[in-house]
Amino acid sequence: MKINYMNRSSTRGIFLSVVLLFSVVLIIFPSNVYGEEISITSIALEETTVLELTNDSAEEVNTLRIWLGSDFNFKSFKTEKGWIGERNALGVIIFTSSEAIKPGESVKFGVKTDKPNPGINWKALDKKDTQIATGISIAKDLPTVKIIDQIQSSENTGKNIFTESIFRIVPEKPNSGSTIRVTGEKFGVSQEFDFYIDTKKIGSFETDSNGNFITTMKIPENQNADRIDFKIINKNGEEEKISLRIGEIENRIPISLNTPLTVKEIGNIVHRGDFLEIFGTSTPGSGITIDIRGPDDEIVRTRTAETDSKGNWKLEPLLVTLDRPFGKYTGIISDGREEVTVHWTVETDKKIIIIPTSLKFNQGEIMKFEGTALPNISIELVLKNPLGKEIASDILKVDDSGNVKYEYPTTQNTRKGTYVLIATQENYKEFIYTGIGQLPIIPVNFELDKTNYKTSDSVVMTLSGKASEIISLLVIDPSDKPKGQVVSITLQPDGKGTHTLNLAGYASGVYTAVISKGNTKSTEIFTVGLQTGSGKIEINTTKVGYNPGDPILILGDTSPNVLLTLTFLDPDGNEVKVKETFSNKNGKISESVFRIPSDATQGVWILNAKSGSNFDNVEIQVQTSTIEGMTVSVELGEKIASTGAKTLQIKVFGAEQNVRIKIVSESGKVIGELDGVITSTGIVNQIWPIPKETEPGTYTIKVSNASDLAETTYKIQ
């Protein structure tokens, strides 16, 4: 599919306003025979520069590398749709695209630097990373003007965050609990924005008639003293952010310059698959070394760290691998002055032991998990993103070996942060963490011993998080008001904990338990005093036909505030999943925890809802492909964090080799094509960003390889 970048409407306001208003000053120093045929022009407004690569050569350009002189630094960059930018450790920005810039085409990029008038060195390469041309582009410094086109663009198209948009935090080194002033300019005019610290919204504001704003915000007192992202996010999910390090509360007593070496207590028992977090204090600026000796007294790992200005130090998380021998381990920590020894024992009583193959995956890599579970019993796997949203789930059959493997492909637009894989098998549940673009940060997780309680009962909560951290518990009553005071709970050195909640004085109804630590929260719903009902039950699903991997939404009606048990049965009558739930105060039933297994057999599956002696069944037809068993499933995927664009998540089951995926409109036009790579579990999982210009309608997703064909339809709203 040929794309003419020079005429594409997607270039839009971030570049067009500057291009229309300013003339170009260009200096190019070609280095090879193609140099005079590939040109880069640039225009600048203060620290913002727009580069346009025009390809008049006979070659195709797939990669552009740009770098600055020693006196300049890049602050940020923007690309056209379809291009990916990455800044490496040497400060070089590398723009790449699977769609080459063909002869006669052009593409634009925007960059911000710390000073105006940068000389930008560039190098153009083909798909084999062979150099085609190189040079340097210098733009003339132009006076600051009001960018009329940008304002018109925000009014006419709804776009209100631009390449030129910028904001600042005053002071530049804020502390936890402090009030900050936030100033910004060159955003969309008279538009409302939300202000976030990482994933937590702390306020909103509106820009003036020139797209500028001044507002104040308060940093929560429980905000960790660490590097965080301040974000301005519009209603489309687009964002502009800056990263700053947050200091501790100002009145906190500073650590002495002669702080003794300390190590936070480590749990006595560690399991395979666990994170081992080792941290403590020492003299500011000192280096920390730890040697870990195994059961045979041989050194198995050596790690280093540095203390910060307040004397705190922390090692990167250590993952206890699946093959780590059982027995006693010793950690010898030294700062050059003192030495501290800690001990722990690796053993296991876990039934589910699954770990990621890496603690940190890059965007675009396949996220992989492997381990063991109870043999010959199905296991449910649910993957959640950093916002706590479920992005994938499956039910896998575990064979005699007990081995489990699970994979999830990511894209260059996959949200960075901590991901959690929740593995459930019978009454056992484990949380497995990994990161995209960063090391994982262990969140707070907890579960309750059951769903419904009598007023004479107590709720038993099982908690997990970081070692020895203090978390908060708040209960919300049926009227959405706090029930009692916030309770502090201190986790044990192994990150585990339990808490008992006495229900004396609780009225009948539906309650929510909220566990929080800093910006992270986890919630669980429980009921008090609900009974099975005597009223009629009616349930339905939102459709009749399903493919393997499809989610199921169950809706229904019965008496208000009654307990129900939902059971999912395969065509042979085997229980696939059982879930206890309840109707709300209006008698409505809504449950979305069920999903068709990826290896489901074709036939009639049954969902049963029961409360007391009353029940209702609904039959659904699971369909598999009649052509060599290959099937395709489509659902709405996760939005792209940087643009807010919607995606389709396309899954292919039963393929024995890689596939080609085509998205076809009702008129028969192919509007998108993808290559689907089969994973080791035999599944193709591909994400397709829906182009902004895609019209609503029913689209056909066609999948093929050398021997198989399959297709399905999806209605894009």
Buried (B, 14 or more C-beta within 10 A) or exposed (E): EEBEBBEBEEBBBBBBBBBEBBEBBBEBEBEEEBBEBBBBBBBBBBBBBBBBBBBEBEBBBBBBBBBBEEEBEBBBBBBBBBBBBEBEEEEBBBBBBEBBBBBEBBBBBBBBBEEBBBBBBBBBBBEEEEBBBBBBBBBEEBEEEEBEBBBEBBBEEEBBBBBBBBBEBEEEEBBBBBEBEBEBBBBBBBBEBBBBBBBBEBBEBEBEEEBBBEBEBEBEEBBBBEEBBBBBBBEBBBBBBBEBEBBBBEEEEEBEEEBBBBBBEBBEBBBBBBBBBBBBBBBBEBEBBBBBBBBEEEEEBEBEBEBBEBBBBBBEBBBBEEEBEEEBBBBBBBBEEEEBEBEBEBBBEBBBBBBBBEBBBEBEBBBBBBBBBBEEEBBBBBBBBBEEEBBBBBBBEBEEEBEBBBBBBBBBBBBBBBBBBBBBBEEBBBBBBBBBEEEBBBBBBBBBBEBBBEEEBBBBBBBBBBBBBEBBBBBBBBEEEEBEEEEEBEBBBBBBBEBEBEBEEBEEBBBBBBBBBBBBBBEBEBBBBBEBBEBEBEBBBEEEEBBBBBBBEBBBBBBBBBBBBBBBBBEEEEEBBEBEBBBEEEBEBEBEBBBBBBBBEBEEBBBBBBBBEBBBEBEBEBBBBEBEBBBBBBEEBBBBBBBBBBBBBBBBBBBBEEBEBBBBBEEEEEBBEBEBEBBEBEBBBBBBBBBBEBEEEEBBBBBBBEEBBBBBEBEBE
